[in-house]
Amino acid sequence: MPLVPVPSKPCMLDPATHPADHRRIVLAGMLALATAMGIGRFAFTRCRPMMLHDGSTTLAGASWLASANCIGYLAGALLCMFKPVPHPTVMVRVGLVSTLVLTLCMALPWPAVWPLLRFAAGVSSALVFVYTSGWCLSQAALRGHTSLGALIYTGPGAGIVLTGLAASGMVVADWHASSGWLTFGLLALALIGVIWPVFNTLNTLQAKPASPTATANAAPDHSALEVALLALAYGIAGFGYIITATFLPVIARQALPGSAWLDLFWPILGCGVIVGALVASRMQQVRDLRLALLGCYLIQAAGVALSLVMPNLAGFALGSLLVGLPFTAITYFAMQEARRIRPITSLPRLAC
């Protein structure tokens, strides 16, 4: 996931003239990330078994579609580095509408176009993630509720749970994959309709510019090597989860054919994402964030390994939970660490 800067010190401004309070902003951030990640990026995880059952794609073809989405996600994150850009709320709206359209288009019987659609969906997901994170975190901080901003990272987990449970019903009802894509598109439309008014320039508070004295007294930037190591570690986290998270339903079906739990492993992963984000948001006094990141990596590695050494019900259930726990917690801790080593200039937004 892209790495975005976190506001360091809240600037207490009067939000009375702004329609959206911090609770609406945090909720909108959660639902925006649920739409972009749970639907735009990972709905394919739940539609893939239906596509394979329909014969509309093969396992190799599904791998190419997943790869196209990941490459698009990287491209979208890199695109966010270029300036000037429109207002963050404009970018969020553009990304959300694109996610909606691209999800609905996957229902069309045009397999030759699907890789392009998945690539574009990856770009849209990255745009929503970066600009939603940056805008919601800064607006929560300016309203004096910095810690609540971290709750937006429960959104991807909620989206995964929602799409996972919905797809379970579709599989039981023997739906075609095209019906699944249409359903997820309508779900995205409903979520976007709820949060659309919040992502408005009228709801944006502006921070006071830092004084020259404060800038001069700011902590010095750390070495370029430390920045590079953080970027590398953050990227490795992507390799840790992407195969397991993307192909979990297919892997489980091959290992446990006929099990009643097959369609529940993905929602279990989503529940882990929610719990991990909640725990991370309450760890405000971590002295060394590198140790927190190390702990997250170890949990992630244990989750991936369990599906290999214990290819049974217990192994997949516990492995899904462990892979989900650090999913967005890694992003949250990495953002805090980025602020430490680059207190003045933001780190480039990265993707994994």
Rosetta blueprint (number, residue, H / E / L):
1 M L
2 P L
3 L L
4 V L
5 P L
6 V L
7 P L
8 S L
9 K L
10 P L
11 C L
12 M L
13 L L
14 D L
15 P H
16 A H
17 T H
18 H L
19 P L
20 A L
21 D L
22 H H
23 R H
24 R H
25 I H
26 V H
27 L H
28 A H
29 G H
30 M H
31 L H
32 A H
33 L H
34 A H
35 T H
36 A H
37 M H
38 G H
39 I H
40 G H
41 R H
42 F L
43 A H
44 F H
45 T H
46 R H
47 C H
48 R H
49 P H
50 M H
51 M H
52 L H
53 H H
54 D H
55 G L
56 S L
57 T L
58 T L
59 L H
60 A H
61 G H
62 A H
63 S H
64 W H
65 L H
66 A H
67 S H
68 A H
69 N H
70 C H
71 I H
72 G H
73 Y H
74 L H
75 A H
76 G H
77 A H
78 L H
79 L H
80 C L
81 M L
82 F L
83 K L
84 P L
85 V L
86 P L
87 H L
88 P H
89 T H
90 V H
91 M H
92 V H
93 R H
94 V H
95 G H
96 L H
97 V H
98 S H
99 T H
100 L H
101 V H
102 L H
103 T H
104 L H
105 C H
106 M L
107 A L
108 L L
109 P L
110 W L
111 P L
112 A L
113 V L
114 W H
115 P H
116 L H
117 L H
118 R H
119 F H
120 A H
121 A H
122 G H
123 V H
124 S H
125 S H
126 A H
127 L H
128 V H
129 F H
130 V H
131 Y H
132 T H
133 S H
134 G H
135 W H
136 C H
137 L H
138 S H
139 Q H
140 A H
141 A H
142 L H
143 R L
144 G L
145 H L
146 T H
147 S H
148 L H
149 G H
150 A H
151 L H
152 I H
153 Y H
154 T H
155 G H
156 P H
157 G H
158 A H
159 G H
160 I H
161 V H
162 L H
163 T H
164 G H
165 L H
166 A H
167 A H
168 S H
169 G H
170 M H
171 V H
172 V H
173 A L
174 D L
175 W L
176 H L
177 A H
178 S H
179 S H
180 G H
181 W H
182 L H
183 T H
184 F H
185 G H
186 L H
187 L H
188 A H
189 L H
190 A H
191 L H
192 I H
193 G H
194 V H
195 I H
196 W L
197 P L
198 V L
199 F L
200 N L
201 T H
202 L H
203 N H
204 T L
205 L L
206 Q L
207 A L
208 K L
209 P L
210 A L
211 S L
212 P H
213 T H
214 A H
215 T H
216 A H
217 N L
218 A L
219 A L
220 P L
221 D L
222 H L
223 S L
224 A H
225 L H
226 E H
227 V H
228 A H
229 L H
230 L H
231 A H
232 L H
233 A H
234 Y H
235 G H
236 I H
237 A H
238 G H
239 F H
240 G H
241 Y H
242 I H
243 I H
244 T H
245 A H
246 T H
247 F H
248 L H
249 P H
250 V H
251 I H
252 A H
253 R H
254 Q H
255 A H
256 L L
257 P L
258 G L
259 S L
260 A L
261 W L
262 L H
263 D H
264 L H
265 F H
266 W H
267 P H
268 I H
269 L H
270 G H
271 C H
272 G H
273 V H
274 I H
275 V H
276 G H
277 A H
278 L H
279 V H
280 A H
281 S H
282 R L
283 M L
284 Q L
285 Q L
286 V L
287 R L
288 D L
289 L H
290 R H
291 L H
292 A H
293 L H
294 L H
295 G H
296 C H
297 Y H
298 L H
299 I H
300 Q H
301 A H
302 A H
303 G H
304 V H
305 A H
306 L H
307 S H
308 L H
309 V H
310 M L
311 P L
312 N L
313 L H
314 A H
315 G H
316 F H
317 A H
318 L H
319 G H
320 S H
321 L H
322 L H
323 V H
324 G H
325 L L
326 P L
327 F L
328 T L
329 A H
330 I H
331 T H
332 Y H
333 F H
334 A H
335 M H
336 Q H
337 E H
338 A H
339 R H
340 R H
341 I H
342 R L
343 P L
344 I L
345 T L
346 S L
347 L L
348 P L
349 R L
350 L L
351 A L
352 C L
